[in-house]
C-alpha cells in the first residue's frame, strides 16, 4: 500500500513537472504571463491603497553614491538611476541582447539567411512600419505629439506568435514562419528607429570609445577567441559608455549580440575523439557500488560537461540560457513597471480626443496599429509577389495573409518602450500606453476572428 502511494505521488509529481515544462515551452505562455502582468500593473496603479506605493517604488533612486571624507567630491553611478530606469535601461538591455542573438541567428542560418527567404518578410515588415507611421503623422503632424510616430511601427512577437499557436493548424505553417520572420525583421527596424530618432544629446567621446571597444571585440572574434569572459566584460563597459553617450543604452545589447561568436570552440572531430577518451577513462575507474560516483567519476563527468558546452556556439548557448529569463522574468517586470497607467478619469479612455496643440496620440497609435500595420504588411506583400520580387507563402491565400497581417498590429512591448522614449510629458505617455493596449487588443481580436472565419471557408470548400 505504501509502495502504491509512493508510486502515485512520484507519478503525480512527474506529471506536474511535465506540465510545468510544457507551459514554459509553449509559444503562447509568454503572452499569457505578459497579459497577467499588464492587469496587475493597472490594478497597482489605480487601487487607492497601492497606487502611491507603486509610483514611489518606480521613482526610488538606485544610484551608487560615493562621497569623499571632506564631502567635496561625490561620485554617482549610474547617474539618475531609478527603479523604472533600471528596468528600462538595464533589464531591457538583456531583452535587446536576446533579440540581437535571435536576429543574428536568423540572418546567418534562419529565415533571413538568403535573399529568397528574407525578401518577403523584410519588405512586409518595412511596409508594416511605414503605413502606421504615416497614419500617426496624419493625426499629429505639427503638434507636440508628432515625435511619437515610431510608437505604432512595432510588432510584439510574443503575443503575435502566441495567438497563432493557440489557433493551431487553421493557419498554414508557411504563414506562421512568415509572421515570425516578419516580427524579427520588424524588431531590427524598431532598433534602427530607436537608434536614429529616440536618442538623447550625443556625447561623441563616449560613443567613440564604445566603438573602439566593439572593434576590438570584433577582431578578437575574428582571431578565434571563444571564451565567454572576454565578451561579457566588454559588454558591460560598452553598456556604460552607451548610457552616457546619448545613444539609448539598450542598443548596446544589440550591438554586442552581433559580435558574439556562433562557431563552437571545439570541432565535431575533436569532440568525438575527446569524448571517446573520457568514456574509456571513466569506465576504467574502479569503485564499489556504494561509492558511485566517486571523486574520479565526478572529475570525468565535469570534463564531459565542459566539453559538451564548448562544442556548442556561444551565441546559441546564450540565447538558450537567456530566453526563459527574458520571457518569464524581464518582460513581465517591464510590463509591471510600464503598463501601470493611473486612470484619474474616464477621459483617459477617450483615445479619440484631439486638440490643436497636442494632436491625438490615441488616434495615431490606435489606428496605426489596427489599420496601418495590416494594410502596410499586406500591401507590401501583395506588391512584392505581383512584381515577382518574392514568392507567396506555400499553401496560403491572400485572405489568410491579411488575417495574419492583422496580428502584426499587436505592438505592446516595443511600442510601450518607444512611447516612453518619445515623450517627456507623463499625460501624453499614459495616453499612448492606453492606446497601445487598446489597439493591440483590437488587432488581436480582429486577426483571430478573420483567421477563424477564413479557415472555416477554406475547410468548407
N, C-alpha and C positions, 0 to 999 in steps of 0.2 A: 504493500500500500504506500509506504514511504517512497519506495523507488518510483512508483507510478506518479506520485505527487511531484517528486523532484523532476521527473521527465516532463511532466506537464508545465512546470514552472520554467524549465530550460527552453522548452519549445515556444512558450508564450514570449519569453524574453528575446529569443532568437527572431521570432516574427516581428516583434516590436522594433528590433534593430533593423530588420529588412525594410519595414515601413519608414523608419527614420531616414535610412539611406535613400529609399526611393523618393521620398519627399524632397530631400536635399538635392537630388539629381534631376528632379522633374523640371522641364523648361519653364513651367508656369509658377514654380514655387517662389522665385524671386519677386515676381509681380504681386503675388498674394501677400507676401511679407511687406512689400512697399505700400500696398493699399491699406493694410492694417496700421502701419506707422503713420500714414497720412491722416487717418481717422483719429489716432491717438494724439498727434500733434495739434489737430484742430480742437480737440477737447481740452488739452492742456492750455492752449492759448485763449480759451474762451470761458472755461469754468471759473466762477468767481473766486474759489479758494485755491486755484492753481495758476491762474494767468500771471499774477505778479511774480511768483517764484519762477515760472517758466522763462519770462523775459529777463529777469535778473540773472538767472543761470547762464543764459546765452551771452549776456554782457559782462560776465565775470572775467577779470583780467588774468591771463595765464603767462604773461611775460616774465622772464627771468631777470631780476634786477640785482646788480652787484654794485655795492657802494664802497668807496674808499673810506679809510678811517677818518679822514678830515671832512668827509661829506661833500667835497667839491666835485668829485668825479663820479658819475653814475653811468653804468653800462647796462643797457636794456636789450635783451634779445629773446625772441623776435619782437621788434617794436610794435606796439599796438595790438598784440595778440590777445584775443578774447576767445571764449568757448566757441562762438559762432565762426570766427575766423579760423580757429583751429580745425573745425570741421571742413570749412570751405577751402582753406589754403594748405592744409597738411593731410588730413584724411583723404580728401579728394585727389591729392597727388597720387596716392596709391591706386585710386579708381582710374585716373588717367594713365597711369603706368600700365595697369592691366589692359586698358583699352588699346594702348600703344602696342603691347605684345600681341594682342589679337589681330590688330591691323597688319602688323609686320608678318605674322603667320599667314594671313590671307593673301598678302601681296607676294610672299615667297613661294607658297605651295598650296594656296587655297583658291577661293572663288574669284580672287582678284589677281591671280598669278599669271594670267595671259590676257591679251587684248580681247580675244574671242569671249572669254568668260567674264571679263570685267566691264566691257563696254556698256552693256545694257543696265546693270545696277548702278554704275558710276554716273551715266547720263541721266538715269531716272532720279538718282539722289540729287544731282545738280538741278534738275527741273523742280524737284521737291523742295529745294531751298530758295530758288529764285521766285517762284509763284507766291509763297507765303510772305516773303519779304516785300513784294510788290503790293499785295493786299494790305499789309500792315502800313506801308508808306502811304497808300491812298487815304486811309483813315487819319493818319497822324503827321502828314507832311507839313513842315513849317511850325510844328508845335513842340512843346518841351518833351513830349513823349516820343519824338521821331527817332531817337537813338536806340529804341528797343526793337528795331526791325529784325534783329537776329534771333529774337525770342521764339517765334513760331517756326524756325527753319530746321529744328532738330527732331529726330525720332528716337523714342526710348525703346531700345532693343529688348529689354527685359519684359516690358508689358506687351509689346507687339508680338514677339515670338511666343510669349506665354499664352496669349489668346489663340494664336494659330495652333499651338499644340493641343489646347483644350477642344478645338473644333475637329480634331482628329483627321481622318482621311477624306474629309469633304474638300480639302484644299490639296491640289496636286503637289507632290514633293518638290517639283521644279520651282513652284511659286514660293514655297517655304524657303528654299535656298535663295531665291531671288530677293525676298524681303530681308533675310539675314544679311546677305551681301550688301544690299542697299543700305541697311541700318549701319553697317560697318563703314561704308563709304561716306554715309551721312555724318557719322562721328568724326571722321577725318576732316570733312568740310567744316563741321562745327568748331573743331580745334583751330583750323586756319582762321575762321571768323573771329574767334576769341583772341588769337594772337595778333591779328591785324587791327581790330576795331575796338577791343574792350580791355586794352592795357591802360596803365597809368602813365605818369610822366616818366620818360625814358632817362635812365642813368647809364650812359653808354659804357663807362668803365667797368661796372659790374657785369654788364652783358658781354663785353669783350673778354673778360676773364673767364666767364662761364663758357663761351665759345671755344676759347683756348683749351680748357679742360676737356670739353667734349671732343675736340680734335685729337687730344692726347689719348682719350679712351678709344676713339676710332682706330688710331694707329696701333694701340695695344691689342685690339680685336683682330686687326689685320695680321699682326705678328703671331697670333695663335694663342693668346692668353685666355684660359678658360676658367680661372678660379674666381669665385663669386665676390670675394673680399675686394678685389681690385676694380670692381664695377659698382658695388654698393656704397663704398666710401666716397668716390667722386660724385655719385648721385645725390648724396646729402649735401655736399658742398655746392653743387650746381643748383639744387633747390634753394639754398640760402642766397645765392647770387641772383637768381631769378626773382626771389621775394623782394629784393631791394632794387632791382633793375628797372621796374616799371612794366615788364612783361609778366603776365599773370603766372604765379609760381606753379600752378598745376601743369603748365606746359612743360616744365622740367621733367615731369613724369613721362610724357610722351617722347620727348627728345632722348631721354636716357634709355627708354624701352627700345628705340630703334637701333641703339648701339650694343644691345645685349646679344652675344653670340648664339646662333641657333645650332651650330655644329657641336656634337659631343666631344668631350676631351679624349675619349678612347674610341678606336675604330672597332668595327664588328669583329675583325680577325683577332685583335688584341684582347677583346672581351672574351671571346670563345677560348683562346689559349689560356688566359689568366684564370678563368672560371674553372677550366678543367684541372689546372694545377691546384687550385684551392680545394676543389672537390676531393682530389686524391689525398691531399694533406689532411683534410677534415676526416676522411674515412679511416686514416691510419692511426688516429689518436685513440689510445687505449683508455677505457673507462669502465667503471661499474655502472649498472643500470641506474642506481640512485644518484649517481654523480652527473648525469647528463642534464644540461650541458655544463661541462667543466670550464675552467679558465681558457684552455686552448680552443675548445669548441667556440666559446664566445668570441675569441680573437678572430678566428676564421670567419665566423658569421658577420662580424663587423667589417672585415675585409670584403666580403661578398656584397654587403650593403653599399659600401663606398664605391666599389667597382660598378655596381648597377646604377647608382646615382650619377656617376661621372660619365656613363655611357649614354645618357640622355642629355640633349642640348639644354643649356642653362635657360634659354628663353621658354622652352616647353615646361621645364621644372617649375619656374617661377609662375607661369600662367596657371599651371595645375594647382600650385600651392595657394596662390592668391585668390583664385576665383570664388571659393566658398566664403572667404572673409569679405571680399568685395560685395558679393551678392547678399549675404545674410548678416553682415555687420556694418560695413561702411555706408552702403546705400540706404539701409534703414535708418542709421544715425543721421545721414544727410536729410532724409525725409522728416525725421523728428525735429531737426534744427531749422528747417527751411519751409516746411509746409504749414507751420503753425501761424495762421493768419487770424488776427483778432478782428472779429466781425462786430464792430461797435454799433452798427445799424443795418437795416435792410438795404440801405443804399450801396453797401459793399457788393451786394449780389447784382446790382444793376450794371452789368458789364457793358451795356449798350449806351451808357451815359457819355455825352460828348460835350466838350467845352472848347471855346476858341483858343485858349492858351494851352490846355493840357491834351487836347485831342481826345482820343479814346483808346487807351491801351487795351481795354477789354475787347472791343470790337476787332481791333487789329489782330490780337492774339487768337481770339476765339475763331473768327472766320479764316484766319491764316492757317490754323491747324485743321479745322473741319473741312474747308473748301480748298485752300491753297495747296496743301500737301497732296491730296489725291489728284487734283487737277494737274499740278506740276509733274507728279510722278507718271501719271497716265499719259499726258501729252508728250513728255519726253520719250517715254517708251514707245508710243504709237509712231512718232516721227522717226525714231531710230530703226524700228522694224520696217516701216514703209520705205525709208530711204536705203534699206538693206545695209545699214551700218551694224545692226545687231540682229540676233535671231530671237523669235518668240520662244518663251519657256515651253518645254515639252509638255504636251497634253493639257495645255491651259487655253482659256478663252479670254477675249477682251473684257467680257463682263466680270469674270473671276479676277482678272488682273486689276480691274478698277476697284473691286471689293477689297482685295488685299492692299491696294494703294491707300484706301481709307484708313487702314490700321497704321499707316505711316504718319497719320495725324496725331498719334499718341506721343506727346512731347515729354512731359514730366521732368525727369532728372536733369537733362542737359538744358531744357528750356528754363527751368527754375534757376539753374546756375547762371545762365546768361541774363535772366531778369535781375538777379542780384548784382550783376556787374554793370548793367546798362544804366541804372538809376541810383541816385543818392536819396531821393525823397521816399520816405517809408510808405506813404499812402499809395504812391504810384506802384511801388514794388509789390505791395499787398494786392492791389487790383490786378496786376499782371499775374500773380500767383493764382488768384481765384479763376481768372480767365483760362490759365493753363490747365487747371484741374477740370474745369467745366468743358473746355474744348477737347481735352484728352478723353474725357468720359464720353462725350458725344461722338467722337471719332471711333472709339472702341465699339460703341453700340451700333453705329451706322455700319461699320465694317463687318461686324459679326452678323447682323441681320441680312446684309446683302450676300454674304458668303452662304448662309443657310438658305436664302431664297434661291440663289443661282445654282447651288449644288443640288437642290431638290428638282429644279427644272431640268438639269443635266441628267439626273437619275431617271426622270420620267421619260426622257427621250430614248 
